[in-house]
Every structure is written in structure tokens, then in C-alpha cells.
Amino acid sequence: MIVNHTYTIPGSKGRPMLADITFDNAMPHAPLIIFVHGFKGFKDWGTHYLLAHSFAECGYRFLKFNFSHNGTTPEHPDDFVDLIAFSENTFTIELADLQYVIDFAASGAAIPIAKEVILLGHSMGGGISIVTAAEDDRVKALITMASVGSFRNLWPKDFEPQWRLMGLFYAENKRTGQQMPVKATLLDDLDANAARLNIVTRAAEVKQPWLIAHGTADPTVAVNHAHDLKNAQPDAELLIMPDVDHVFGGTHPYLSNELPSPLHHLCETAVTFLSKLSLNNF
């Protein structure tokens, strides 16, 4: 039977991160996939719960979590109610958050220990996952979905001078209509850690098996980002999906009980990719 357990994990600056794990209760020690959401994303967006269920049916534990500064709270995991936290987010904060999550999984304190994990990152979360895979040998395999090849893809480049001048940039959430503030400290963080946060450069350092998936009809992150990542790491497997958008057919809310066809195909491809690996030492 597929079950789901919820946890609260301490994150950056003492902020809690809500997380949940979906798995077959007959396989509590199954290999662990950690899902890393994107910019203006959250763990329970749209199709994510169906993705978790699908991987659980294929013999994996699936952990998804909200970044500490993504604007949600444990009490309101689906809504951006803490825009102060959102405004103070940086990419190094998110890298630290992901380390906290991996530490949680590796400690065995709350769940059966996972000394090694699989990272599955979407969009911005793909970039965070790439950097983490390059830095942390506890990552056994990497899967990225519509990953950015540069964090600067997340906003219009010509906004940066005004952003620095005003100290604040507002990113519109088209789904909710919210104007979500981001302080210029994010740019400062990106500049101060330029080498560490250069995704394409870090992609060349990824030694783990890696599946890069991207749709040709992605209006948010152009498909050339996937080709840039593949060029940086030729050993990675590349899945280019014709006429597929940024969220692989998903929506929020998502009312069907079945994965959209593109996401189902991606899940099948990912399971085949993972089945080639030696996961006995998890």
C-alpha cells in the first residue's frame, strides 16, 4: 500500500521546511528520490503528488519539500503567505536547505536511513540539484526537468540595473496575481558566489549518472538550456520531448487522477534510467 508521511525539517536561518515522503509501506528501505521544486514553486503544486505516487509504485521513496524561503509556511504549504521570507531568499540559502534535507535522509533519525539519494530537480530546482550533485557524493543519480542552465534565466536580464538601484524586484505570480518581492541581495549572492553558482560550469563536474529532460515548447526555460547542459556534460542522457511545455502537461490545480501524458512518459523514462544503476548500497 502506498502511504505518505509528513515531517518538519529545520532549514536555513532557523526557518522550518515542510516535507513529506511517499512510499510503498512494504518497501520502507527503498531508494530515496528527493524532489527539488522551482522558483515560485512548492512541493504540492499540481501534479507533484501524482509523480510521487508513480515513483512509489515503481519501488522508490519520494521525498518532496518546501524550501525555507519559498514563501509558504508549514501552516499554509500551498499559499505564498510569507513574502518577507520570499524576498530574502538566495541560491546559497537553497543549497543549504537541500543539504539539510539530505542530512535528514542520511541521519536515519526519522526515516530509514538513505546514505545515498537521487535528486530530481525542476526548473530552478534543477540548477540547485546540479550544483549539489557536483558538491555532494551522497547524490547517487541526478534527473533534471526543464532545468535552467543559468539562474539569471529566472528574470529579465535588463531588469537588473533598476533592481539594484531600487533594491527590490517584483516577480509576478501569474497564477495568483501576487507581486512577489525579491531583494537585490539575491543578485549580491549570485555575484559573490559566481563560480559556485555557474550551472553550466558545475554541470561539467557532475560525475553521477544524469538524465536531462526538456520540452521543445517550454516558454519559461528555452530548450537550448538542456543542450548547454548536455554539451557541458556529454555523459548525461538527454531526453528532448517535442511540443512539451515547462510543466510537462501539468496545471495547478490538477484535477485528474492520472499523470498527463508527457509527465507519464518522463516518469517511465526516469525509471528505466534508474533501473540501470546499482542501487544495492542504499
Phi, psi and omega in degrees: 000135178279127181235166180222128177240142182249143181222159171244124184246131176296133180243198183296145179056029176077006182278136181284149176240123177279134181222157172215154181236129177249131182198164173280121185293353172276353183228062184291345181253019182298156175307144188253125172260131174253121180267132185242110186283171185261186179297134185058026178251174176202163193295333184254021177297135166041253188269002188298324181291327177289324176297317178300315181296320181296315178293324178297321178294337180265008172098025179237151164274142185232111180254125173236150186211160173263128174304151186297332184241032181275359177100349175268172173226163177303330180281334180228072187288346184252000185232146179271084184260349181241079183284343174294313177299316180302319183294336185262005183289150172218167180288328177288330172298317181291324175297320177294319178301315180295325174297319178299320181292317177296319177300317178302314181292323184280342184285330184073010184287324184242334179229158175307134191303140174233095182291336178227149184226163172252131176260134176234104186245136180251131173058242176302322178298336173294317178298316177299320181292323179296312179298318180295318179299323179292336187256338191235113183283001172285347176280117183273326182205159185227134172231128177239140181241116178051041184290144170288146172263352176209135178295337180286356173289346187281355178208160178295127185301325184285356176279343190299316180301315179292323178301314179294320181295316183276339181082000185207142176231140179253120177262120182285132170268103186294335180287317185259344185082000181289144170262108190261116187282142174227121181288156178292351175298337175295318176294320178301318179296319180295320179288320182290337181238040188303316182292315181297326187261012175277100190297316182296319177297316180292330178300324179294340181269352182289120181259343183285156171304138189218130174249121178256119179241136181204145177263147181284342181256027180283113181275351186262313177234109185300150184296341179297338175299319179296319179293324176297318179293318178297319178296325179288327180229085185299337181286346180291150173272139184242124177244104176261124187249112183298137173060025179256140185270190186293330184250018172055042176089000182277166174215167171225121359286162178244118193261349180278157176266004180236145177299143171299152187307314180297319181289325176297316179297318178298317180297316178299316179297319180294319179295319176297317177301313182290330182293342179281347187268158174271107184249017185293339186264017176286000000 
